[in-house]
């Protein structure tokens, strides 16, 4: 994704989120069918949720950049960032 054109990055992240959601569903079905233990399901779910948060953050960042926010989100409340 680092080497994608800016216009395609959001599209690729949305695709990754969709794949992640499918994976979460398949893991859930595997757990329901008792192919995966409770402990493994819990561990996998936590990791997949963290990956989802990362994808969501990247998507939000790209949305902010696309719409032309002047400062990055981490600088909005900080005096350390200069224009």
Secondary structure, DSSP 8 states (H G I E B T S, - for coil): -TTS-HHHHHHHHHHHHHHHHHHHHHHHHHHHTTSS-HHHHHHHHHHHHHHHHHHHHHHHHHHHHHTT-SS-GGGTT-SS---
